[in-house]
């Protein structure tokens, strides 16, 4: 039953997020619909932070694992994801022949700069897909870890992953559409990368199942991933000079992300 739930949840988070991204882009005339990417970033940041601090970490600390060891795991996880991000930037800088300081992340949501991918990087789409596939596999492992701890926790983690993958996939689709004349093929390619989330979920199910005593530490690593993505990837993209109305909208969508996770948690707990 747990494996079935993991497969369904990772399919929804992996492929579902791609189709939601495509739908939102379609509503905007195949472009980013106004402030929608910014709103989604705020929503995703709130959902990830709420999942990490209100669910994953409390679940880890309720175990018999020592608080000191869990905090060390959390710290090591944050440093690891920082180094992973630096390695990705270094890789793309050398691959495209540009200095790392001027490289745009393949998940950059400022689509006004997307033409830079188009000129000189027409074959960079596969690099985007490779990086996205690795990222999705990791998401699947994190979702599986949450499900192994508690079904409700797994559902919350899946919703949070879906929320933060939607704006990422919007950026991926834009890049791939510029490197391919067939928009349907671009959508299929990103969907295939999203499907890797399920492979990560299945692999995580068997991995965590064999290492059940390490589950609290898996949850701490999952928390570090969510916290890092929210604070280092999503929120910096929101730190722009905006009008008071737009700023309030950002805060509102961030709070909505927290509320969304809370509602999902209570609904799952009720069942």
VOTIBA-529984 format. One record per residue (C-alpha): residue number from 0; residue in three letters; x, y, z. Coordinates in nm, 2 decimals, padded with zeros to 4 digits. Layout:
// VOTIBA-529984
+------+--------+--------+--------+--------+
: ropa : drenba :      X :      Y :      Z :
+------+--------+--------+--------+--------+
:  NUM :    ALA :      X :      Y :      Z :
...
+------+--------+--------+--------+--------+
This chain:
// VOTIBA-529984
+------+--------+--------+--------+--------+
: ropa : drenba :      X :      Y :      Z :
+------+--------+--------+--------+--------+
:    0 :    UNK :  00.00 :  00.00 :  00.00 :
:    1 :    UNK :  00.28 :  00.24 :  00.09 :
:    2 :    UNK :  00.46 :  00.17 : -00.24 :
:    3 :    UNK :  00.14 :  00.23 : -00.44 :
:    4 :    UNK :  00.09 :  00.56 : -00.26 :
:    5 :    UNK :  00.45 :  00.66 : -00.33 :
:    6 :    UNK :  00.41 :  00.58 : -00.70 :
:    7 :    UNK :  00.09 :  00.78 : -00.73 :
:    8 :    UNK :  00.23 :  01.08 : -00.53 :
:    9 :    UNK :  00.55 :  01.09 : -00.73 :
:   10 :    UNK :  00.36 :  01.07 : -01.06 :
:   11 :    UNK :  00.14 :  01.36 : -00.95 :
:   12 :    UNK :  00.44 :  01.57 : -00.83 :
:   13 :    UNK :  00.67 :  01.48 : -01.12 :
:   14 :    UNK :  00.45 :  01.47 : -01.43 :
:   15 :    UNK :  00.16 :  01.66 : -01.28 :
:   16 :    UNK :  00.37 :  01.96 : -01.21 :
:   17 :    UNK :  00.48 :  01.97 : -01.58 :
:   18 :    UNK :  00.13 :  01.97 : -01.70 :
:   19 :    UNK :  00.02 :  02.24 : -01.45 :
:   20 :    UNK :  00.32 :  02.45 : -01.57 :
:   21 :    UNK :  00.21 :  02.40 : -01.94 :
:   22 :    UNK : -00.15 :  02.49 : -01.85 :
:   23 :    UNK : -00.05 :  02.81 : -01.68 :
:   24 :    UNK :  00.18 :  02.91 : -01.97 :
:   25 :    UNK : -00.11 :  02.83 : -02.21 :
:   26 :    UNK : -00.34 :  03.06 : -02.01 :
:   27 :    UNK : -00.08 :  03.33 : -02.06 :
:   28 :    UNK : -00.07 :  03.29 : -02.44 :
:   29 :    UNK :  00.22 :  03.05 : -02.43 :
:   30 :    UNK :  00.42 :  03.30 : -02.23 :
:   31 :    UNK :  00.46 :  03.36 : -01.86 :
:   32 :    UNK :  00.12 :  03.49 : -01.76 :
:   33 :    UNK :  00.21 :  03.82 : -01.59 :
:   34 :    UNK :  00.30 :  03.79 : -01.23 :
:   35 :    UNK :  00.20 :  03.42 : -01.22 :
:   36 :    UNK :  00.56 :  03.29 : -01.19 :
:   37 :    UNK :  00.63 :  03.53 : -00.91 :
:   38 :    UNK :  00.32 :  03.42 : -00.73 :
:   39 :    UNK :  00.41 :  03.05 : -00.78 :
:   40 :    UNK :  00.75 :  03.11 : -00.64 :
:   41 :    UNK :  00.60 :  03.27 : -00.33 :
:   42 :    UNK :  00.35 :  02.99 : -00.29 :
:   43 :    UNK :  00.62 :  02.72 : -00.33 :
:   44 :    UNK :  00.85 :  02.89 : -00.08 :
:   45 :    UNK :  00.58 :  02.90 :  00.18 :
:   46 :    UNK :  00.49 :  02.54 :  00.12 :
:   47 :    UNK :  00.85 :  02.42 :  00.14 :
:   48 :    UNK :  00.93 :  02.61 :  00.46 :
:   49 :    UNK :  00.60 :  02.49 :  00.62 :
:   50 :    UNK :  00.67 :  02.13 :  00.53 :
:   51 :    UNK :  01.02 :  02.14 :  00.66 :
:   52 :    UNK :  00.96 :  02.33 :  00.99 :
:   53 :    UNK :  00.61 :  02.21 :  01.07 :
:   54 :    UNK :  00.62 :  01.85 :  00.96 :
:   55 :    UNK :  00.94 :  01.69 :  00.86 :
:   56 :    UNK :  01.16 :  01.82 :  01.14 :
:   57 :    UNK :  00.91 :  01.76 :  01.41 :
:   58 :    UNK :  00.86 :  01.41 :  01.29 :
:   59 :    UNK :  01.24 :  01.35 :  01.30 :
:   60 :    UNK :  01.28 :  01.49 :  01.65 :
:   61 :    UNK :  00.99 :  01.28 :  01.78 :
:   62 :    UNK :  01.21 :  00.97 :  01.71 :
:   63 :    UNK :  01.48 :  00.83 :  01.94 :
:   64 :    UNK :  01.75 :  01.00 :  01.74 :
:   65 :    UNK :  01.95 :  01.26 :  01.94 :
:   66 :    UNK :  01.87 :  01.63 :  01.88 :
:   67 :    UNK :  02.24 :  01.71 :  01.83 :
:   68 :    UNK :  02.29 :  01.44 :  01.56 :
:   69 :    UNK :  01.97 :  01.56 :  01.38 :
:   70 :    UNK :  02.09 :  01.93 :  01.38 :
:   71 :    UNK :  02.43 :  01.81 :  01.25 :
:   72 :    UNK :  02.26 :  01.62 :  00.97 :
:   73 :    UNK :  02.05 :  01.93 :  00.89 :
:   74 :    UNK :  02.36 :  02.14 :  00.87 :
:   75 :    UNK :  02.55 :  01.89 :  00.66 :
:   76 :    UNK :  02.25 :  01.87 :  00.43 :
:   77 :    UNK :  02.24 :  02.24 :  00.38 :
:   78 :    UNK :  02.62 :  02.26 :  00.30 :
:   79 :    UNK :  02.58 :  01.96 :  00.07 :
:   80 :    UNK :  02.30 :  02.12 : -00.13 :
:   81 :    UNK :  02.50 :  02.45 : -00.14 :
:   82 :    UNK :  02.80 :  02.26 : -00.29 :
:   83 :    UNK :  02.57 :  02.08 : -00.53 :
:   84 :    UNK :  02.43 :  02.41 : -00.65 :
:   85 :    UNK :  02.78 :  02.55 : -00.70 :
:   86 :    UNK :  02.89 :  02.23 : -00.89 :
:   87 :    UNK :  02.59 :  02.27 : -01.12 :
:   88 :    UNK :  02.68 :  02.64 : -01.19 :
:   89 :    UNK :  03.04 :  02.54 : -01.26 :
:   90 :    UNK :  02.93 :  02.26 : -01.49 :
:   91 :    UNK :  02.71 :  02.49 : -01.70 :
:   92 :    UNK :  02.97 :  02.76 : -01.71 :
:   93 :    UNK :  03.23 :  02.53 : -01.87 :
:   94 :    UNK :  02.97 :  02.36 : -02.09 :
:   95 :    UNK :  02.86 :  02.69 : -02.24 :
:   96 :    UNK :  03.20 :  02.85 : -02.24 :
:   97 :    UNK :  03.09 :  03.13 : -02.02 :
:   98 :    UNK :  03.24 :  03.25 : -01.69 :
:   99 :    UNK :  03.05 :  03.09 : -01.39 :
:  100 :    UNK :  02.97 :  03.44 : -01.25 :
:  101 :    UNK :  02.75 :  03.51 : -01.56 :
:  102 :    UNK :  02.58 :  03.18 : -01.60 :
:  103 :    UNK :  02.21 :  03.17 : -01.58 :
:  104 :    UNK :  02.07 :  02.87 : -01.39 :
:  105 :    UNK :  01.86 :  02.64 : -01.61 :
:  106 :    UNK :  01.58 :  02.70 : -01.36 :
:  107 :    UNK :  01.60 :  03.08 : -01.39 :
:  108 :    UNK :  01.24 :  03.21 : -01.39 :
:  109 :    UNK :  01.32 :  03.55 : -01.53 :
:  110 :    UNK :  01.20 :  03.46 : -01.87 :
:  111 :    UNK :  01.30 :  03.80 : -02.00 :
:  112 :    UNK :  01.65 :  03.66 : -02.03 :
:  113 :    UNK :  01.55 :  03.34 : -02.19 :
:  114 :    UNK :  01.68 :  03.46 : -02.53 :
:  115 :    UNK :  02.03 :  03.41 : -02.39 :
:  116 :    UNK :  01.97 :  03.04 : -02.40 :
:  117 :    UNK :  01.84 :  03.06 : -02.75 :
:  118 :    UNK :  02.15 :  03.23 : -02.90 :
:  119 :    UNK :  02.45 :  02.99 : -02.88 :
:  120 :    UNK :  02.29 :  02.73 : -02.65 :
:  121 :    UNK :  02.05 :  02.56 : -02.89 :
:  122 :    UNK :  02.18 :  02.22 : -02.78 :
:  123 :    UNK :  02.17 :  02.31 : -02.41 :
:  124 :    UNK :  01.82 :  02.16 : -02.38 :
:  125 :    UNK :  01.96 :  01.81 : -02.30 :
:  126 :    UNK :  02.18 :  01.97 : -02.02 :
:  127 :    UNK :  01.86 :  02.12 : -01.87 :
:  128 :    UNK :  01.69 :  01.78 : -01.90 :
:  129 :    UNK :  01.98 :  01.59 : -01.74 :
:  130 :    UNK :  02.00 :  01.84 : -01.44 :
:  131 :    UNK :  01.62 :  01.83 : -01.41 :
:  132 :    UNK :  01.61 :  01.45 : -01.41 :
:  133 :    UNK :  01.87 :  01.43 : -01.13 :
:  134 :    UNK :  01.68 :  01.69 : -00.93 :
:  135 :    UNK :  01.35 :  01.50 : -00.98 :
:  136 :    UNK :  01.51 :  01.17 : -00.88 :
:  137 :    UNK :  01.61 :  01.33 : -00.55 :
:  138 :    UNK :  01.26 :  01.47 : -00.50 :
:  139 :    UNK :  01.13 :  01.11 : -00.54 :
:  140 :    UNK :  01.36 :  00.98 : -00.27 :
:  141 :    UNK :  01.26 :  01.26 : -00.04 :
:  142 :    UNK :  00.89 :  01.19 : -00.10 :
:  143 :    UNK :  00.95 :  00.82 : -00.03 :
:  144 :    UNK :  01.13 :  00.90 :  00.29 :
:  145 :    UNK :  00.83 :  01.11 :  00.41 :
:  146 :    UNK :  00.58 :  00.83 :  00.32 :
:  147 :    UNK :  00.79 :  00.57 :  00.50 :
:  148 :    UNK :  00.76 :  00.79 :  00.82 :
:  149 :    UNK :  00.39 :  00.86 :  00.78 :
:  150 :    UNK :  00.13 :  00.86 :  00.50 :
:  151 :    UNK :  00.01 :  01.21 :  00.59 :
:  152 :    UNK :  00.37 :  01.34 :  00.59 :
:  153 :    UNK :  00.43 :  01.18 :  00.25 :
:  154 :    UNK :  00.12 :  01.36 :  00.10 :
:  155 :    UNK :  00.24 :  01.69 :  00.24 :
:  156 :    UNK :  00.59 :  01.64 :  00.10 :
:  157 :    UNK :  00.44 :  01.55 : -00.25 :
:  158 :    UNK :  00.22 :  01.87 : -00.25 :
:  159 :    UNK :  00.52 :  02.08 : -00.15 :
:  160 :    UNK :  00.74 :  01.92 : -00.43 :
:  161 :    UNK :  00.46 :  01.98 : -00.68 :
:  162 :    UNK :  00.43 :  02.34 : -00.58 :
:  163 :    UNK :  00.80 :  02.42 : -00.62 :
:  164 :    UNK :  00.84 :  02.22 : -00.94 :
:  165 :    UNK :  00.57 :  02.41 : -01.13 :
:  166 :    UNK :  00.78 :  02.74 : -01.17 :
:  167 :    UNK :  01.09 :  02.53 : -01.24 :
:  168 :    UNK :  00.92 :  02.34 : -01.52 :
:  169 :    UNK :  00.79 :  02.66 : -01.67 :
:  170 :    UNK :  01.15 :  02.77 : -01.71 :
:  171 :    UNK :  01.25 :  02.43 : -01.85 :
:  172 :    UNK :  00.97 :  02.44 : -02.11 :
:  173 :    UNK :  01.07 :  02.79 : -02.22 :
:  174 :    UNK :  01.43 :  02.69 : -02.28 :
:  175 :    UNK :  01.33 :  02.37 : -02.46 :
:  176 :    UNK :  01.08 :  02.54 : -02.68 :
:  177 :    UNK :  01.35 :  02.78 : -02.80 :
:  178 :    UNK :  01.58 :  02.49 : -02.88 :
:  179 :    UNK :  01.31 :  02.30 : -03.07 :
:  180 :    UNK :  01.06 :  02.40 : -03.32 :
:  181 :    UNK :  00.81 :  02.14 : -03.19 :
:  182 :    UNK :  00.64 :  02.26 : -02.87 :
:  183 :    UNK :  00.48 :  01.92 : -02.81 :
:  184 :    UNK :  00.82 :  01.75 : -02.82 :
:  185 :    UNK :  00.95 :  02.00 : -02.56 :
:  186 :    UNK :  00.65 :  01.92 : -02.33 :
:  187 :    UNK :  00.71 :  01.55 : -02.37 :
:  188 :    UNK :  01.08 :  01.58 : -02.29 :
:  189 :    UNK :  01.01 :  01.78 : -01.97 :
:  190 :    UNK :  00.74 :  01.52 : -01.88 :
:  191 :    UNK :  00.99 :  01.24 : -01.92 :
:  192 :    UNK :  01.23 :  01.42 : -01.68 :
:  193 :    UNK :  00.94 :  01.47 : -01.44 :
:  194 :    UNK :  00.87 :  01.10 : -01.45 :
:  195 :    UNK :  01.21 :  01.03 : -01.30 :
:  196 :    UNK :  01.05 :  01.14 : -00.97 :
:  197 :    UNK :  00.87 :  00.81 : -00.96 :
:  198 :    UNK :  01.20 :  00.62 : -01.02 :
:  199 :    UNK :  01.34 :  00.81 : -00.72 :
:  200 :    UNK :  01.03 :  00.72 : -00.52 :
:  201 :    UNK :  01.06 :  00.35 : -00.59 :
:  202 :    UNK :  01.44 :  00.35 : -00.52 :
:  203 :    UNK :  01.38 :  00.55 : -00.20 :
:  204 :    UNK :  01.11 :  00.30 : -00.09 :
:  205 :    UNK :  01.35 :  00.01 : -00.10 :
:  206 :    UNK :  01.65 :  00.21 :  00.03 :
:  207 :    UNK :  01.47 :  00.36 :  00.33 :
:  208 :    UNK :  01.30 :  00.02 :  00.39 :
:  209 :    UNK :  01.64 : -00.14 :  00.44 :
:  210 :    UNK :  01.77 :  00.14 :  00.66 :
:  211 :    UNK :  01.46 :  00.20 :  00.87 :
:  212 :    UNK :  01.67 :  00.31 :  01.18 :
:  213 :    UNK :  01.81 :  00.59 :  00.97 :
:  214 :    UNK :  01.47 :  00.73 :  00.88 :
:  215 :    UNK :  01.49 :  01.04 :  01.11 :
:  216 :    UNK :  01.81 :  01.13 :  00.94 :
:  217 :    UNK :  01.65 :  01.10 :  00.59 :
:  218 :    UNK :  01.38 :  01.33 :  00.71 :
:  219 :    UNK :  01.65 :  01.58 :  00.83 :
:  220 :    UNK :  01.81 :  01.57 :  00.49 :
:  221 :    UNK :  01.47 :  01.61 :  00.32 :
:  222 :    UNK :  01.42 :  01.92 :  00.54 :
:  223 :    UNK :  01.76 :  02.06 :  00.45 :
:  224 :    UNK :  01.67 :  02.02 :  00.08 :
:  225 :    UNK :  01.34 :  02.20 :  00.12 :
:  226 :    UNK :  01.49 :  02.48 :  00.33 :
:  227 :    UNK :  01.78 :  02.53 :  00.09 :
:  228 :    UNK :  01.55 :  02.55 : -00.22 :
:  229 :    UNK :  01.32 :  02.79 : -00.05 :
:  230 :    UNK :  01.59 :  03.03 :  00.10 :
:  231 :    UNK :  01.86 :  03.00 : -00.17 :
:  232 :    UNK :  01.67 :  02.95 : -00.49 :
:  233 :    UNK :  01.31 :  03.07 : -00.46 :
:  234 :    UNK :  01.31 :  03.37 : -00.21 :
:  235 :    UNK :  01.61 :  03.55 : -00.37 :
:  236 :    UNK :  01.42 :  03.56 : -00.69 :
:  237 :    UNK :  01.14 :  03.75 : -00.51 :
:  238 :    UNK :  01.39 :  04.01 : -00.36 :
:  239 :    UNK :  01.31 :  04.28 : -00.62 :
:  240 :    UNK :  01.20 :  04.64 : -00.58 :
:  241 :    UNK :  00.82 :  04.62 : -00.62 :
:  242 :    UNK :  00.52 :  04.83 : -00.55 :
:  243 :    UNK :  00.35 :  04.80 : -00.21 :
:  244 :    UNK :  00.07 :  04.62 : -00.38 :
:  245 :    UNK :  00.30 :  04.36 : -00.55 :
:  246 :    UNK :  00.49 :  04.31 : -00.22 :
:  247 :    UNK :  00.17 :  04.24 : -00.03 :
:  248 :    UNK :  00.07 :  04.00 : -00.30 :
:  249 :    UNK :  00.41 :  03.82 : -00.26 :
:  250 :    UNK :  00.36 :  03.79 :  00.11 :
:  251 :    UNK :  00.00 :  03.68 :  00.06 :
:  252 :    UNK :  00.10 :  03.40 : -00.17 :
:  253 :    UNK :  00.38 :  03.29 :  00.07 :
:  254 :    UNK :  00.13 :  03.27 :  00.35 :
:  255 :    UNK : -00.11 :  03.09 :  00.12 :
:  256 :    UNK :  00.16 :  02.82 :  00.07 :
:  257 :    UNK :  00.19 :  02.77 :  00.44 :
:  258 :    UNK : -00.19 :  02.75 :  00.47 :
:  259 :    UNK : -00.21 :  02.50 :  00.18 :
:  260 :    UNK :  00.03 :  02.27 :  00.36 :
:  261 :    UNK : -00.16 :  02.31 :  00.69 :
:  262 :    UNK : -00.50 :  02.23 :  00.52 :
:  263 :    UNK : -00.35 :  01.93 :  00.34 :
:  264 :    UNK : -00.21 :  01.80 :  00.67 :
:  265 :    UNK : -00.54 :  01.84 :  00.85 :
:  266 :    UNK : -00.74 :  01.68 :  00.57 :
:  267 :    UNK : -00.50 :  01.38 :  00.56 :
:  268 :    UNK : -00.51 :  01.35 :  00.93 :
:  269 :    UNK : -00.89 :  01.35 :  00.93 :
:  270 :    UNK : -00.88 :  01.05 :  00.70 :
+------+--------+--------+--------+--------+
